[in-house]
Amino acid sequence: MLIRISRLSIAILLIMVLVSSCSGNKSAATPTPLPTPIVPVKPTYVVERGEVMNAVEFVGRISPVVEEELYFRATGYVGKIYVKRNDEVKAGDLLAELEVNDLKNQILLVETSLQNAISTNEQRIAEAEAALKKAELTLAIVKAGDPTPQVAIAEVGLERAQKALEDTKKRTSNEDVIHEAELNLKIAEAQHQLALQNLDQYKYSVEINQQEVDLARMRLEQIQKGLDIQEIQLSLDRLNNQLNDARLYAPFDGTIMSINLIEGRPAEAYKGAMIIADTSQLEISADLVSSEINQLLQEGMSVTCALYDKPGSEFTGVIRQLPYPYGGGGKVGTEAKDADQSTRITPDQSISELGLKLGDMIRIKAILQYKKDALWLPPQAIRTFDGRKFVVIQDGDVQRRVDVTIGITGQERVEIVEGLEEGQIVIGR
């Protein structure tokens, strides 16, 4: 066993010696050289003179000038839809309502109760008016028997009897004559006292009858006010308001643009249910999601427009309305229907003259800043470091940095206000 292993080992050693001797006769392999790195050539730009503008572009759609989203003011299940999309409607038309059969039955009962109350009250008013007339007639009769003149006559008779007694006593001492004068005085006093009693009784009667008149008039006024009728009417008004909250009415003559309701399905209060529009007047409407764009635009600003799929079909227009708080659109502190967040643009020509139709997509361009003759470079030629703006110019074989002041900044051109001259070559980033 040991002999076999040693022979194998010797054979392996011989093979290794042969291989090493063969390799030693060959020349050494040449190493592969590393490729030389290619230095990229940076683009260069020439400072030119021409138009520079800062503009924003967005997309709008041909929409009605007058458009309103309708919604229920109550939550419930949709009972009936009376219109469909593209239907023409008139102001006040009932468009849809929730399930309101129970409410309608309540209204019917209250209306019947109100009619009964009104009928009963009319009879009570007639009776109260008759009672008042009777009391007023009685008072007039009592006042017609005013005893004031009799009191005055009795006072005159009393004064005469007193004077006659005094004269009689001065003129004679005849007891019979004096006794007769005294008797006449007593009669005059009794008549005067009776007249005063009649006057007191008259005043009392007038006062009592006046109170009867006042009470009769008060009863009539209370019945005429119909306090019970007013309470029933208030209940009826509340029910009718609930019914109106569960209904949609057309606010103006127009076309139903969309319906977001299904009969038998639930509908939420103040959630958009329909959109109605006056399609006789059209303009461009754009919903700008970027507040930065809204801040740059102004109402009254001129814009250039074109059909989205026809770039050559350009026309001009004016921004009529921006959403709150950038312009007069929408309202603060009001309900959902008053919040118009769209940007509205009125073309300088009519929609029909331009051959546009409802729903067409429009590309809009608004020029925010413009200068006709200005030095400019493309944005990629301007460099920024630590708030400093500069360029690298090629001055012969030397490159050097130059600080620049920029003005109008557009997507393709940047105005150079200071630092460069026309024709200079600038190396890009």
KADA-V739511 format. One record per run of one state. SS is the DSSP state (@ for helix, = for strand, . for the rest). FROM is the first residue (numbers start at 1). LEN is the number of residues. If there is no record, write none. Layout:
SS FROM LEN
SS FROM LEN
This chain:
. 1 1
@ 2 24
. 26 18
= 44 3
. 47 1
= 48 23
. 71 5
= 76 6
. 82 6
= 88 2
. 90 4
= 94 5
. 99 2
@ 101 44
. 145 3
@ 148 24
. 172 3
@ 175 51
. 226 1
@ 227 19
. 246 1
= 247 3
. 250 4
= 254 6
. 260 6
= 266 2
. 268 6
= 274 13
. 287 4
@ 291 6
. 297 5
= 302 6
. 308 6
= 314 8
. 322 1
= 323 1
. 324 5
= 329 1
. 330 6
@ 336 3
. 339 4
= 343 5
. 348 13
= 361 17
. 378 1
@ 379 3
. 382 1
= 383 3
. 386 2
= 388 8
. 396 2
= 398 6
. 404 1
= 405 5
. 410 4
= 414 5
. 419 6
= 425 3
. 428 2
